[in-house]
Amino acid sequence: MIFVMEREHKTKLQTRYQPQLLGKRLICLDIPDNYKFMDVALVKLLKIKVERHLP
């Protein structure tokens, strides 16, 4: 399972690494990539959005 924040990230990965992505689940979290590294609000949002996809 691979998570990306934006659709643009997903498209770039699919374009560059299509063969390596076979059999992998690529999930876009629809989070704008305008946060600073390790921003507290971003970490909180990532935890909420990623949790939905984990068992």
C-alpha positions as CSV (number, residue, x, y, z in Angstrom):
1,M,0.0,0.0,0.0
2,I,1.4,3.4,-1.1
3,F,0.0,6.7,0.1
4,V,0.4,10.0,-1.6
5,M,-1.0,13.4,-0.6
6,E,-2.1,14.8,-3.9
7,R,-3.5,13.5,-7.2
8,E,-0.5,15.0,-8.9
9,H,1.8,12.8,-6.8
10,K,-0.2,9.8,-7.8
11,T,0.0,10.6,-11.5
12,K,3.8,11.1,-11.3
13,L,4.3,7.8,-9.6
14,Q,2.1,6.0,-12.1
15,T,4.0,7.6,-15.0
16,R,7.5,6.9,-13.7
17,Y,7.0,3.6,-11.9
18,Q,4.1,1.8,-13.5
19,P,5.8,-1.7,-13.7
20,Q,6.9,-1.5,-10.1
21,L,3.4,-0.5,-9.0
22,L,1.8,-3.7,-10.4
23,G,-0.1,-5.4,-7.6
24,K,0.3,-2.4,-5.3
25,R,-2.5,-0.2,-4.0
26,L,-1.8,3.5,-4.6
27,I,-4.0,5.7,-2.4
28,C,-4.4,9.4,-2.7
29,L,-5.3,11.1,0.6
30,D,-6.3,14.4,-1.0
31,I,-4.2,16.5,1.3
32,P,-2.7,19.7,-0.3
33,D,1.1,19.5,-0.2
34,N,1.6,22.9,1.3
35,Y,2.6,22.0,4.9
36,K,6.1,22.3,6.4
37,F,8.0,19.1,7.2
38,M,6.5,17.4,10.3
39,D,3.9,20.2,10.7
40,V,1.7,19.1,13.7
41,A,-1.5,19.7,11.8
42,L,-0.2,17.6,8.9
43,V,0.8,14.7,11.1
44,K,-2.7,14.8,12.7
45,L,-4.4,14.9,9.3
46,L,-2.2,12.0,8.0
47,K,-3.0,9.8,10.9
48,I,-6.8,10.4,10.4
49,K,-6.7,9.8,6.7
50,V,-4.3,6.8,6.6
51,E,-6.1,5.1,9.5
52,R,-9.2,4.5,7.3
53,H,-7.2,2.3,5.0
54,L,-5.4,0.1,7.5
55,P,-6.9,-3.0,9.1
